[in-house]
């Protein structure tokens, strides 16, 4: 135990990670029984996956349990995206729970890497449990063996290969804890086939130290020895800066959405009381309702002109739960034009990646905002000179909103029109997923957002094909809500086969396939930077209606603007059945746009 105390003292390992003594409740159970039992105890409602030889002992159990629903996916990568969509949508209901995928060894496990990396970059909690070849043949290049611990080391918060069935309950429960703690993210657990078959014996002595060592590598371990002191030292400085600023602006990232509705309401209260406008990243859309007068919209490469011009003109940027991503800030040296920057984040590893802030406050955004609110001046207490400046600031922003509205041609069957029409018909209340490309940016720009975590999209990794599987996961998490996936033909061609999963599982997702017969974002960049050489960006697509029919999915195709309303009627008529609406849209470019290497106020508005 002396060794463990030293680890805890010098390596910042929390005592909650020390394994308890063996539990008699697992006596006589096989490893596969334990997996299903722990999933039940963790109140997992849905598991996604695809079987194979090394995970068959566990698959032999899953159709005998009533603790959770299993969804048999067509591809393991899609299982991880479904788990991501499920986890993010559960936040809408106030639940912080990881999505779960169950796959086999070798290619089954390697297929999950894209989803793991996507979840790591977008802070989505998922737990992937993979089978592995038996311990006796590990490291012999056995059939369907892959070194998943080394492969997944860089794309998970934590990974672990279980070597003893008696370790399994502890490891699985800790996987769930780690995935949702601090900055959420993915965890990968590798379970050899013999461990799944072996029987738990509570009389066997446990070895804590080996497992404790592995917790040292958990992503998010503080770079700073005592973040609470830094918060205390900087809190008053932050309060003074906010109270004295003439042109303050909130920059909100996904951390606001993750932190919950309490955080969201605090931001709104500060905006209203202290007259501070806000701009958001793509993952924070909905944290401030689109129709709020102080919501400037999304900022960055395809953000609104109002947001980009305003953040460049601000004298104080209050960053909450965002990492100042390169697609958000433009050229780092010009971001904010010398404004003071406060960075609030739960993970110190997110601080200083691209921008060096003036003040850092480490902790949960909800907790830090609670402390700030006690001392931030409301408009009644703001000094008259400061108040006058803030009035002028908001007047200037109001004029920017009028001068640079988000516009599109109303007489053309374009993606923006389709998205806007669906937004109107759903009153901005649907859960929305997207693939990656032009349709993703137009969805962010033109759907009217009402609540946090409403948009489920791949941001940091930009994973094409994310839309269809993530929408399936989201619908299972929120069956009473309408779930709409806006997808491009390029993304749909990658994962659209999972529409068959929605059909056979009776999952009522609504897919709006915006078909322009091209990889639109690639084509746009080729036009702008490669002399119009459309190398591999033009697509030859199948007959999507016949494709849907072959899967047993209702479908229709809209080719004329005059028919759009009736096709949206068909799309939304039965929320319990999947539907594919194909809209043949015109080729267009996404604007506004800040080109690579440009400052945010060099935005092109077309």
Helices and strands as residue ranges (DSSP letters): H 2-11, G 15-17, G 24-26, H 31-41, E 46-49, G 53-55, H 56-62, E 69-72, H 76-90, G 91-93, E 99-103, H 107-110, H 113-121, E 126-132, G 135-137, H 148-152, G 153-155, E 158-162, G 165-167, H 168-180, E 186-192, H 193-197, H 208-215, H 227-244, E 248-252, H 254-259, H 261-274, E 277-280, G 282-284, E 295-298, H 305-313, E 316-320, H 326-329, G 332-338, E 340-345, G 348-350, E 359-362, H 365-373, H 384-403, H 415-425, E 431-434, H 438-446, E 455-456, H 466-477, E 483-488, H 489-495, G 496-498, H 499-504, E 510-515, H 520-529, H 544-551, E 554-558, G 561-563, H 564-572, E 579-584, G 600-602
